[in-house]
């Protein structure tokens, strides 16, 4: 197939972001009819695989697929047209968790976390740790 995937290059998407991929002809002279069978399959780092819904955009004569990133890490994305993989597929999309960073309350690991282990927290965990630190410092 002489088609390409656009919209997934550049900066890595964040966890819970939505990215729109566009499947369009590599040669601008060629036009898609909307009757082509396009499949976008995502394989997550945990092993979950799902097909992302694909919609034909009549005005742009291309297909669009919005992907909601539910896990951080490397995702394998496979796109096929009429059962044939597009050139460069599958490819990897690295999804980052902007809140998955190490935190320590008052320079110490939170209660229940061994001192030799790193603690990774989400935004909710950060807020809880900040409240605990504020409560401890005010008492």
C-alpha positions in Angstrom: 0.0 0.0 0.0 1.2 3.5 -0.8 -0.2 5.1 2.3 1.4 6.7 5.4 0.5 7.3 9.0 0.7 10.9 10.3 0.1 12.5 13.6 2.1 10.3 16.0 5.6 11.8 15.5 7.3 14.4 17.7 6.9 14.6 21.4 5.8 11.5 23.3 2.2 11.6 24.4 1.3 11.6 28.1 -0.7 9.0 29.9 -4.4 9.7 29.4 -3.8 11.9 26.3 -5.6 11.3 23.1 -3.6 11.3 19.9 -5.2 11.3 16.4 -3.5 9.2 13.7 -4.2 9.9 10.1 -3.9 7.2 7.4 -3.5 8.9 4.0 -2.0 8.3 0.6 1.8 8.8 0.4 1.2 10.2 -3.1 -1.0 13.3 -3.0 -2.4 12.5 -6.4 -4.0 9.3 -5.1 -7.3 9.8 -3.3 -8.9 7.4 -0.8 -12.5 6.4 -1.4 -13.5 5.6 2.1 -14.2 1.9 1.1 -10.7 0.8 2.0 -10.4 -1.6 5.0 -8.2 0.2 7.5 -7.3 -1.4 10.8 -5.3 0.2 13.6 -4.2 -2.3 16.3 -2.5 -1.1 19.5 -0.5 -3.5 21.7 0.1 -2.0 25.2 3.2 -2.7 27.4 1.1 -5.0 29.6 0.1 -7.2 26.6 -3.4 -5.8 26.0 -4.3 -5.6 22.3 -7.2 -3.6 20.9 -8.3 -2.2 17.6 -8.8 1.6 17.6 -11.9 2.8 15.8 -11.2 4.3 12.4 -13.3 7.0 10.7 -13.1 8.3 7.1 -12.9 12.0 6.8 -14.7 12.9 3.6 -13.4 16.4 3.3 -9.7 15.4 3.6 -10.1 12.0 1.9 -8.2 10.2 4.7 -8.9 8.0 7.7 -8.5 9.2 11.3 -8.1 7.1 14.4 -8.2 8.7 17.9 -6.1 6.7 20.4 -6.6 7.2 24.2 -3.3 6.1 25.9 -4.2 4.0 28.9 -0.8 2.9 30.0 2.7 4.4 30.1 5.6 2.7 28.2 6.2 1.5 24.7 3.1 0.7 22.6 3.3 -1.2 19.4 1.0 0.3 16.7 0.2 -1.7 13.6 -1.8 -0.2 10.7 -3.0 -2.2 7.7 -4.8 -1.3 4.6 -6.9 -4.0 2.9 -5.1 -6.6 5.1 -1.6 -5.4 4.1 0.7 -3.7 6.7 1.7 -0.2 5.8 5.4 0.5 5.4 7.1 1.1 8.7 4.5 -0.8 10.7 4.4 -1.8 13.4 6.1 1.2 15.0 6.5 2.2 18.7 4.9 5.0 20.5 6.4 5.8 23.9 3.8 7.1 26.3 5.1 8.9 29.4 3.6 9.2 32.8 4.2 12.9 33.8 3.4 12.1 37.4 5.4 8.8 37.7 8.4 10.3 39.4 10.0 9.5 42.7 8.9 11.4 45.7 10.0 11.2 49.3 8.2 13.0 52.2 10.7 15.0 54.2 13.6 13.2 52.5 12.4 9.9 53.7 10.5 7.1 52.0 6.8 7.0 52.9 5.6 4.7 55.7 5.4 1.1 54.5 8.1 1.5 51.8 11.4 0.0 52.7 14.2 2.6 52.7 16.2 0.7 50.0 13.2 0.8 47.6 12.2 3.6 45.3 8.7 4.9 45.6 6.8 5.9 42.5 3.6 7.9 42.9 0.8 9.2 40.8 -0.7 12.7 41.1 -3.1 11.5 43.8 -0.2 10.0 45.7 1.7 13.3 45.5 -1.2 15.2 46.9 -1.6 12.7 49.7 2.1 12.9 50.5 2.0 16.7 50.5 -1.0 16.8 52.9 0.8 14.3 55.2 4.0 16.5 55.2 2.0 19.6 55.8 0.1 18.0 58.7 3.3 16.7 60.2 5.1 20.0 60.0 2.2 21.9 61.5 2.0 19.6 64.6 
